[in-house]
Amino acid sequence: MTLEDSNRICAALPGAWYHSSADGGLEAWKVGDKMFACYGHALDGISVKTADPESAQFLIEIGAAEKAKYFHRSWVRIPFDHPGVAALQDRIQTSYGIIRKSLPKKTQAELAAWQDDT
């Protein structure tokens, strides 16, 4: 997995946009005004949201992710040296879906349809 893989996956999601760290913040992908994926300053992994702290802990315990430092316990970090673009895509899309559903209904309605829309 690479930074390019994760950027390609994020960019393909409806309404996703990249927030640069030019202002000293973190490199992040957002939908609406909320972050769904974030890179650390080393750019060697990506942090994503899970459904809850228990899901995050499960991914950490099975070795599919690491604890995301400085984030809520429901976030995990996936290092780029971890194998599997399909797994990375699943984690990014899950994070995007969680964040997208948390947006105001008006904002959600302005976004293009997506596979998880109900």
N, C-alpha and C positions, 0 to 999 in steps of 0.2 A: 504494500500500500504506500501511496505517496501523497504529498500535499496536492499534487495535480489531480489525483484520483478523487480526493475529498472535495476539491473545488469544483470539479466536473459534476459530481453528484449533487452538491448543494445548488449550483447554478441552474440545474435542470428543474428544480422545484418551483412551482408557481408563486410569484411574488417575492422570491428570495433575492436578497441583495447583500452585497459585501460591504462591510464597514472596515475601513482601513485604520491602522494605528497611527496615522500621521499626527493625531492630536495627543499621542502618548497613551491611548487606550489599547485594548486588546484587538487583535485581528478577529473578526467575527462575521458569521453569516446570520442575517436576520430575516424575519417575515413580519410585516407590519413594523412595529417599533420594538419587537422582542427578539432576543438572541436565541437561536436554536443550535448553533455550533460555534465553537471558539477555539482558536489556536493559542498556545502559550508563546512566549517570546522566542523560544528556541525553535519553533515550527517543526517539532518532531512528533507531534500527536494532535489529536482533536478531542475536545470535550463536548459531550452531548447530554441531553436530558433523558432521563428514564421516567417511567410512570410514577415511581415512588422510591423511597430509600431502600425498601426491601428488594426491588428489582435491581437497583444499582449494586447492592451487596451481593446478590446472587451472581451477577456478571463478574464481579471482582473475585468471588470465591472460585468460580470455574475457570478463571484465568482469561476471560474474554475482554476484560477491561481493568483499569486501575482506578484508584480513588482520584478524583479530580480535586487537586489542592485549591483551596480558597473558594470553592463552590459549595452550594447546598448538597446535602447527602444524596439527593436524587440525581446528581450529575456524575458521570464517569468520564474517564480519559481513555482513549484508544490510541496507543502508540503506533506510529507508522511502521515500525518493524514487526508489528503483529500481522500474521498472514491473513489473507482473505478479503478481497475487494467486496465480495457479496455480503459478508458480515458487516463491513464498514457501511455499505449502502443501506442495509437494514437498520443499523443503529442511527444513522443520520436521518433516514426517512421517519423512523419512530419519533425521534426528537422533534423533527419538523411538525409532525402530526399533533403531538402534544401541545406544542407552542401555538400552532395554528388554531387549534380548538379553544385556546385560552384567549384569543383575540376577541374584541367586541364583534358582535354579529354583523354590524355594518361593514367592518373591515374584512371579515371573512367573506361576505357576499361580493366584495369588490375583487377578490382574488379569482383567478381562473380555477376551474374545477380540478379536483385532484382525486386520486384513487380512493382515499379514505373518506371523501365527502359522503354524507348520509342524507 
